[in-house]
Structure formats: C-alpha cells, structure tokens
Amino acid sequence: MGVFTFVCRNSGDEWTGKSISSDLEASAGSTFDLQRKLVQAAYSDDSSGGIQSSFSLVTPTSGVFQVIIGGASGGAFIGGGGGAAVAAPAGGAAPAAEAEKKEEKKEEEKEESDDDMGFSLFD
C-alpha cells in the first residue's frame, strides 16, 4: 500500500503538484488534469492495487491531493472538493451495507414496541 501526498499550487494559468515524500511531480492547466497526472505518476511508482484519491483546495491558489494505492478493501471514497477523484472498486461494500441496514431496522422495531404498554399518555 502506498500513500502519496502532494502539495498543489497555481501560478498564472498552470497548476503544479509536488510530492512531500518523494520526487514525484506534475503540472497541468487545470486541477482536473493535474489530478489525473498525479494519479498516473503515483500508480507508476506503486501499482499494488486499487486507487483512492482526494483533492482539497486550501486557498484559491493552493491545495492538497492525496493518492492511496492498495488497501482498498471497502470501496469507500475519501472525498474532498475535487470532482475528478477516482474511487476504488467496491469489493465487500454490499454485504456490509446490508448488515448495517438490518441492524437499523431492528433498532427501529425496538423503539416502536413501547406502544403496547397498556396505557396511554392521555388517560
């Protein structure tokens, strides 16, 4: 599993992204294109599994972009403000979601069972 964190800056009409822990970097004309290039750069460095990514603007001219490769067991998307993030495949997300729904239904049924106590609030 690899975690790559990039500091992104805009100067003029070009966005640049530099990794804080390695020598990976890229530049592009938009944040969308920059995210795509940074994901490709990170994946070329570590191609061990699914890809998750998150982009968040800190100021209008700077942001943080994180790419997580491998370890994508739930298909959960770690989202930020960017629209170009890549989600991991949802391998085990469906059974877990069904189990949570069943637990919620059981809790709701328990709450409704208070009505049959034999008296009313207005008696």
N, C-alpha and C positions, 0 to 999 in steps of 0.2 A: 504494500500500500504506500502510495506516495502523496504527500500534501505539498502543494506548491502555492505560495502566496506572492502576489505581485502588487507592487505599488504602481499605480497608473496616473499619468499626468498629461494634461493637454497644453500644448504650446502652439498658439496660432490655430492652424487647422489640422494638426497631427497629434494623435494620441500615442503615447509610448508606455510600455509596461515592462518593469524590471523585477525579476525575482529577488526576494530578500535573502534567500538561502542558497542560490546557485547562480550560474552565469546565463540563465535563460532570459531572453528579452525579445520584444517585438514592437512594431509600430504600425499604425494604420490610420486611415482618415476618419474613422468613427469608432465608437466604443463597441458596436456590434462586431465589426471586422477585427478589432483588437482582441476581443474575447475569443473569437474563432482561431486566430493565430496563436494566442497563448495556450489554448487547449491543445492545439496540434503540437506545439513545442513541448508541452509537458508530457503529452502522450508519447512523443518520440523518445523522451528520456525514460519513461516508465510506462510500459504497456501491459500492466499486470491485471487489468480487469475493467470494470465499468467506470464511467466518468460522471462525477458530480461537479457542479461549479456554481459560484455565487459572485455577483458583481454588485458593489455598493458604492454610490457616489458619496464622497466625504464633503467635498465642496464642488461647485460647478466645474472646476478645472482639475480635480483630482479624485481618485477613487482607489478602492482595494478590490482585487479579484483573486478568488481562491479556487483552485482546482484540486479535487480529491480523486485519485485513481486507485481502484481496487477497494475492497472493504465495503462494497455497496450491497449490503445484504437485505435491506428493507425496501429499496426503491424510493426512499424518502428524498425529497428535493430540499436542499438547503438553499432557500431563495433569498434574493436581495432585490434591488430595484431594477436590475437589468432584465431585458426581455429576451436575451439570447442564451440563456443558461441551458445546459444540457443535463437532462435527468438520467439517472441510472435505470436499467431495466427493473421492472417490478417483479422480482422472483418470488418472494414469500410475503408480499404485502396483502394479498387477498385473504388468505386464511386468518391472518392476524386481525384484519379489519372485521371479518365475520365474527370472530370470537369477541371482539370489543362490542359489537352491536348486540350480541346475545346477552352479554353482561349488563348492558344498559337497559335492555328490555326487562331483565329480571329485577333490576333495581326499581324500575318504574312500577312493576307489578306489586312489589312490596309496599310502595308508597300508597297505592290505591287500596290496599287491603285494610286500611284504617277505617274505612267507611262502614263496615259491618260490626260495629261495637254494640249495637242495640239501643243507642240513644242518639239524639240529635243535639246540636248546639243550641237550637231554639226551643227545646222542650221545657 
